Amino acid sequence: MAVKPLKVYIETYGCQMNVNDSEVVVSILAGEGYGITKKLSDADLVLANTCSVRENAEQRVRGRLDVFRMEKKKRPELIIGVIGCMAERLKNQLLEEEKSVDLVVGPDAYRDLPNLVRSAGTGLKAINVLLSREETYSDISPVRMDKNHVSSFVSIMRGCNNCCAFCIVPYTRGAERSRSIDTILRELGELSEMGYREVTLLGQNVNSYRWEKDGSGTIGFAGLLEAVAGVSPDMRIRFSTSHPKDMTDEALHVMAAHHNICKSIHLPAQSGSTRILELMRRGYTREWYLDRIEAIKRIMPACSISTDLIAGFCSETEEDHRDTLSLMEQVQFDYAFMFKYSVRPNTLAARKMTDDVPEKVKTRRLQEIINLQGRLSAASKQRSVGQTFEVLAESVSKKSTAELSGRNSQNMVVVFPKGNYKPGDYVQVRVTECTPATLIGIPL
C-alpha cells in the first residue's frame, strides 16, 4: 500500500520578507518529503507565518488559529505551528495561550523545523526562537509560490540595526546581516533561467547592504545594484525597503543608468516633524528627508516615490501633524501606507514614552492624511494619462478575461486589452484614462 505523501498548508501574514521566508520554509520541508497544499483539510502540518509590526496583524492570526483548532478537533494528529515574528515575540506564551499550537519557531530557526515537527508528532510541544547573527539562508533555493511565475522576491539581508522607537523588528528579526553577493547573483540567475521577468530585492533596510568580498573591499548597495542589473537585461529589478538616512546619490545614479532597474522608490518618512522624527529615533531630520527627495527627482525625474506615515505618535501636537501634511504636499507622494500609532511591547516607545494622543485624535489625523494622499494619488494617476509606459504583463485582469494587468517601472498598475499578449510579456501601453487605483490604456 502506497504511503500517503505529507502535505503542509502555510498562511503568510505581513511583509514581503515573510512571503520569501515562507518559500524558504517550504524548501526546507520539501527535503523532509512535504509537498504544499492549498487546502487546509488536506494538510498534515499547518503553519502560520506571522507578523508583529502592528497589533491588528496579531489579532488576525489569533482568529485563524481558532479555525485551525476546529480542524484539529476533527483530526487530532494535525500539527499546528506558529512561525515568524509573532512566534519570536510571544515565545512560550503562545504555547500556553493557544493550546492547539504544537510548535513555535522564530525567523532564524527554520532549519530546525524538521526536528521540531518530528518532536511535535510525538505529542511534545516544540519551540526554537533563538536569534542568530549569521543566519541568512543563503544556501537554500526557495520554493516559489507565486501565482503568475512572472515576479519573485530575493532576500539580500536579514535583521535591522536601526532600533526606531516604535518598531519591534529588531527584537523579532535580530541584528542586521547581509548575504554574500555571489549567492544573491546565483539566485537571480536561477530565476532568470526559470523565466521570471522581475525580482524584488528584500531587506529591512536594503540600502545599508554591506558585503566584504574576498578581502578585496566592501560592496555596498550601489555596487550590488550594479551587479544584479547585469544578470539579465530582460529581468526587472525592484527593491524594498529603503531608509532615508542611507539613501545615497551613488545608488540613485546606478538606478538611473540601468533601464531594467525600476524607477520606483519606497522611502518611509513616518513623520514630517523633525521633533517627532528625533523622538522616533529615525536618524534624520525633515530637511534631510527633503534633500533625499530632491536628489531622487533631480537624478531620476520619472521616478515614483511612496512612503509610510504614522499618525499620533507619542506627544504629537497639531503643529507636528501639520508638518506631516505639508511634507506630503511638498513631496507629492504617488502613494503611501498610512497607520495610527499603536504601542508594540518592548520597544523604546513602550518602555520610555507615553502613548498620550487620544484615540479620537489619532483617528481624525489619520483620516486627514488618508484624504490628502487620496488627492495626491489621483493627481499622480492623472499626470500619467497620455503617457506611454513599458508594462510588464503579470496576469489576466480580475474584472475581464479580455484584459491583462501589469505594472510599469513606476510600480503603477496598468490594465490593457489582452490581444495576443500573455503574462511575462513587456508591452508598450499608452495610458488613455485612469481610476483612483489603476491606469487604463491601449497597447501600441
RORO-30055 format. One record per residue (C-alpha): x, y, z; residue in three letters. Coordinates in steps of 0.1 Angstrom, whole numbers, padded with zeros to 4 digits, always signed. Example, Ala and Ser with C-alpha at 12.3 -4.5 7.8 and 13.67 -1.06 7.14 Angstrom:
BEGIN
+0123-0045+0078ALA+0137-0011+0071SER
//
This chain:
BEGIN
+0000+0000+0000MET+0014+0034-0010ALA+0023+0058+0017VAL+0003+0090+0016LYS+0026+0119+0008PRO+0029+0145+0036LEU+0013+0180+0030LYS+0020+0214+0045VAL-0005+0242+0044TYR+0010+0277+0051ILE-0006+0311+0055GLU+0016+0342+0054THR+0010+0375+0070TYR+0028+0408+0069GLY+0056+0420+0047CYS+0073+0406+0016GLN+0101+0393+0038MET+0076+0369+0053ASN+0065+0358+0018VAL+0101+0350+0010ASN+0106+0333+0043ASP+0076+0310+0036SER+0092+0299+0004GLU+0124+0291+0024VAL+0103+0271+0049VAL+0086+0251+0021VAL+0120+0244+0006SER+0133+0231+0039ILE+0102+0209+0045LEU+0104+0196+0009ALA+0136+0179+0019GLY+0116+0160+0045GLU+0091+0148+0020GLY+0064+0176+0024TYR+0045+0189-0006GLY+0025+0221-0004ILE-0013+0221-0004THR-0038+0250-0007LYS-0065+0231+0012LYS-0065+0231+0050LEU-0084+0198+0051SER-0055+0180+0032ASP-0027+0192+0054ALA-0007+0171+0079ASP+0011+0203+0090LEU-0004+0238+0093VAL+0019+0268+0097LEU+0010+0305+0102ALA+0039+0327+0092ASN+0032+0357+0113THR+0038+0395+0116CYS+0041+0415+0148SER+0046+0450+0134VAL+0010+0460+0143ARG-0014+0447+0168GLU-0042+0440+0142ASN-0018+0417+0124ALA-0015+0396+0155GLU-0053+0396+0161GLN-0058+0383+0125ARG-0035+0354+0133VAL-0054+0346+0166ARG-0086+0344+0146GLY-0071+0320+0121ARG-0057+0298+0150LEU-0093+0294+0161ASP-0101+0280+0126VAL-0071+0257+0128PHE-0082+0245+0163ARG-0115+0234+0149MET-0097+0214+0121GLU-0075+0198+0148LYS-0106+0187+0167LYS-0116+0167+0136LYS-0081+0154+0131ARG-0061+0153+0164PRO-0029+0142+0145GLU-0028+0175+0127LEU+0003+0195+0137ILE-0002+0233+0141ILE+0028+0257+0142GLY+0032+0295+0146VAL+0064+0307+0129ILE+0079+0342+0122GLY+0078+0374+0142CYS+0048+0367+0164MET+0065+0334+0174ALA+0097+0353+0183GLU+0078+0380+0203ARG+0055+0358+0223LEU+0076+0326+0226LYS+0063+0302+0253ASN+0033+0324+0259GLN+0019+0313+0226LEU+0021+0276+0236LEU+0003+0284+0269GLU-0024+0306+0254GLU-0031+0287+0223GLU-0035+0251+0234LYS-0039+0238+0198SER-0004+0251+0189VAL+0022+0224+0188ASP+0053+0243+0178LEU+0067+0279+0178VAL+0096+0288+0156VAL+0114+0322+0152GLY+0127+0336+0119PRO+0162+0324+0124ASP+0154+0288+0134ALA+0137+0275+0102TYR+0165+0249+0096ARG+0154+0232+0128ASP+0118+0228+0116LEU+0121+0192+0106PRO+0133+0182+0141ASN+0106+0203+0158LEU+0079+0188+0136VAL+0091+0153+0145ARG+0091+0162+0182SER+0056+0177+0179ALA+0045+0145+0162GLY+0053+0125+0194THR+0029+0148+0214GLY+0056+0171+0228LEU+0054+0209+0224LYS+0083+0222+0204ALA+0100+0256+0204ILE+0130+0273+0189ASN+0132+0311+0189VAL+0170+0316+0191LEU+0181+0346+0171LEU+0213+0344+0150SER+0240+0369+0139ARG+0249+0347+0109GLU+0218+0330+0095GLU+0208+0343+0061THR+0195+0310+0045TYR+0217+0319+0015SER+0223+0283+0005ASP+0186+0274+0003ILE+0168+0278-0030SER+0133+0289-0020PRO+0103+0271-0035VAL+0085+0298-0055ARG+0048+0300-0045MET+0038+0330-0066ASP+0007+0325-0088LYS+0019+0342-0120ASN+0055+0329-0124HIS+0065+0364-0135VAL+0078+0382-0105SER+0095+0369-0073SER+0115+0380-0043PHE+0151+0376-0033VAL+0162+0384+0003SER+0196+0402+0003ILE+0198+0407+0041MET+0181+0400+0074ARG+0175+0418+0106GLY+0178+0455+0114CYS+0202+0477+0135ASN+0182+0509+0135ASN+0160+0504+0166CYS+0134+0530+0158CYS+0114+0538+0189ALA+0081+0525+0176PHE+0094+0494+0158CYS+0095+0458+0170ILE+0115+0443+0141VAL+0150+0444+0157PRO+0135+0424+0186TYR+0118+0398+0164THR+0143+0395+0135ARG+0176+0403+0152GLY+0207+0422+0142ALA+0214+0432+0106GLU+0235+0408+0084ARG+0240+0408+0046SER+0240+0379+0023ARG+0270+0371+0001SER+0267+0389-0032ILE+0277+0356-0050ASP+0247+0337-0036THR+0224+0366-0045ILE+0236+0366-0081LEU+0233+0328-0082ARG+0196+0330-0071GLU+0189+0358-0096LEU+0204+0337-0123GLY+0183+0307-0114GLU+0151+0329-0115LEU+0161+0342-0149SER+0166+0307-0162GLU+0132+0297-0148MET+0116+0326-0169GLY+0110+0352-0142TYR+0109+0387-0155ARG+0110+0407-0123GLU+0127+0404-0089VAL+0123+0425-0058THR+0154+0426-0035LEU+0143+0425+0001LEU+0157+0437+0034GLY+0145+0457+0064GLN+0169+0484+0052ASN+0183+0474+0018VAL+0205+0504+0013ASN+0226+0495+0043SER+0237+0463+0025TYR+0274+0456+0031ARG+0295+0426+0020TRP+0332+0421+0023GLU+0342+0403-0009LYS+0373+0381-0007ASP+0393+0407+0011GLY+0391+0430-0019SER+0369+0457-0004GLY+0333+0463+0007THR+0304+0461-0017ILE+0276+0484-0008GLY+0241+0487-0021PHE+0250+0507-0051ALA+0276+0480-0061GLY+0250+0453-0055LEU+0225+0471-0078LEU+0251+0474-0105GLU+0259+0437-0103ALA+0223+0425-0102VAL+0213+0447-0132ALA+0238+0428-0153GLY+0224+0394-0146VAL+0198+0397-0174SER+0187+0429-0193PRO+0152+0413-0196ASP+0147+0410-0159MET+0135+0440-0140ARG+0149+0448-0105ILE+0130+0464-0077ARG+0139+0468-0040PHE+0123+0474-0007SER+0126+0490+0018THR+0150+0520+0018SER+0159+0541+0048HIS+0162+0578+0042PRO+0195+0581+0062LYS+0212+0556+0040ASP+0199+0566+0005MET+0229+0577-0014THR+0234+0596-0047ASP+0256+0568-0058GLU+0227+0543-0057ALA+0204+0568-0074LEU+0229+0572-0103HIS+0232+0534-0107VAL+0194+0532-0109MET+0193+0560-0135ALA+0219+0542-0156ALA+0201+0509-0160HIS+0168+0506-0178HIS+0159+0473-0160ASN+0162+0489-0125ILE+0127+0501-0119CYS+0122+0538-0113LYS+0103+0535-0081SER+0115+0541-0045ILE+0097+0534-0013HIS+0112+0559+0013LEU+0093+0558+0046PRO+0091+0593+0061ALA+0069+0583+0091GLN+0065+0620+0101SER+0071+0654+0087GLY+0081+0669+0120SER+0118+0669+0130THR+0108+0668+0166ARG+0088+0637+0162ILE+0115+0621+0140LEU+0140+0626+0167GLU+0117+0610+0193LEU+0112+0581+0168MET+0150+0578+0166ARG+0148+0578+0128ARG+0183+0593+0124GLY+0174+0621+0100TYR+0155+0655+0100THR+0127+0668+0078ARG+0154+0688+0059GLU+0175+0657+0053TRP+0145+0638+0040TYR+0135+0666+0016LEU+0171+0667+0004ASP+0169+0630-0005ARG+0136+0636-0023ILE+0153+0665-0042GLU+0181+0641-0052ALA+0157+0615-0065ILE+0138+0640-0086LYS+0169+0656-0099ARG+0187+0623-0109ILE+0155+0604-0119MET+0127+0628-0128PRO+0104+0600-0138ALA+0108+0581-0105CYS+0077+0574-0084SER+0081+0579-0047ILE+0060+0562-0020SER+0062+0563+0018THR+0050+0552+0052ASP+0033+0576+0076LEU+0023+0572+0113ILE-0004+0594+0128ALA-0005+0601+0165GLY+0030+0591+0177PHE+0037+0599+0214CYS+0033+0636+0222SER+0025+0645+0186GLU+0009+0680+0185THR-0013+0696+0159GLU+0017+0715+0147GLU+0036+0682+0143ASP+0007+0668+0124HIS+0005+0698+0101ARG+0042+0693+0094ASP+0034+0658+0081THR+0006+0672+0059LEU+0029+0699+0045SER+0056+0673+0038LEU+0031+0653+0018MET+0022+0684-0002GLU+0058+0693-0008GLN+0069+0658-0019VAL+0037+0649-0038GLN+0039+0612-0029PHE+0025+0588-0056ASP+0011+0565-0029TYR+0015+0558+0008ALA+0009+0533+0036PHE-0007+0551+0065MET-0014+0540+0100PHE-0023+0551+0135LYS+0004+0546+0160TYR-0001+0516+0182SER+0022+0506+0211VAL+0043+0475+0204ARG+0057+0457+0236PRO+0094+0460+0245ASN+0101+0489+0220THR+0117+0521+0233LEU+0084+0540+0229ALA+0066+0513+0250ALA+0093+0514+0277ARG+0101+0551+0280LYS+0073+0572+0263MET+0036+0578+0269THR+0010+0570+0243ASP-0008+0602+0251ASP-0025+0611+0219VAL-0063+0603+0223PRO-0076+0576+0200GLU-0102+0601+0185LYS-0074+0625+0177VAL-0053+0597+0161LYS-0083+0586+0140THR-0090+0622+0128ARG-0054+0629+0120ARG-0051+0596+0101LEU-0082+0604+0081GLN-0068+0638+0072GLU-0036+0621+0060ILE-0056+0595+0040ILE-0078+0622+0024ASN-0048+0642+0013LEU-0030+0612+0000GLN-0061+0603-0020GLY-0059+0636-0037ARG-0022+0633-0043LEU-0025+0597-0057SER-0053+0608-0080ALA-0032+0637-0093ALA-0003+0613-0099SER-0025+0590-0119LYS-0039+0619-0139GLN-0004+0630-0148ARG+0002+0596-0164SER-0028+0599-0188VAL-0014+0605-0223GLY+0020+0590-0215GLN+0034+0557-0229THR+0049+0532-0205PHE+0066+0498-0208GLU+0044+0475-0188VAL+0053+0440-0176LEU+0021+0419-0180ALA+0016+0399-0149GLU-0019+0383-0150SER-0053+0384-0165VAL-0073+0413-0152SER-0097+0405-0123LYS-0125+0423-0140LYS-0122+0408-0175SER-0105+0379-0191THR-0101+0400-0222ALA-0077+0423-0204GLU-0042+0419-0189LEU-0029+0436-0158SER+0006+0446-0151GLY+0029+0473-0137ARG+0051+0500-0152ASN+0085+0508-0140SER+0069+0533-0115GLN+0050+0504-0099ASN+0016+0517-0111MET-0010+0491-0121VAL-0019+0493-0158VAL-0048+0474-0174VAL-0050+0470-0212PHE-0067+0448-0238PRO-0051+0413-0239LYS-0049+0408-0276GLY-0021+0383-0284ASN-0001+0393-0253TYR+0005+0370-0223LYS+0018+0373-0187PRO+0056+0378-0189GLY+0055+0400-0220ASP+0067+0436-0220TYR+0041+0458-0237VAL+0043+0494-0247GLN+0010+0509-0234VAL-0004+0544-0239ARG-0025+0554-0210VAL-0059+0568-0220THR-0077+0571-0187GLU-0074+0563-0150CYS-0093+0553-0119THR-0082+0561-0084PRO-0062+0528-0083ALA-0054+0519-0119THR-0041+0533-0152LEU-0061+0521-0183ILE-0045+0521-0217GLY-0041+0505-0251ILE-0011+0486-0265PRO+0010+0503-0292LEU
//
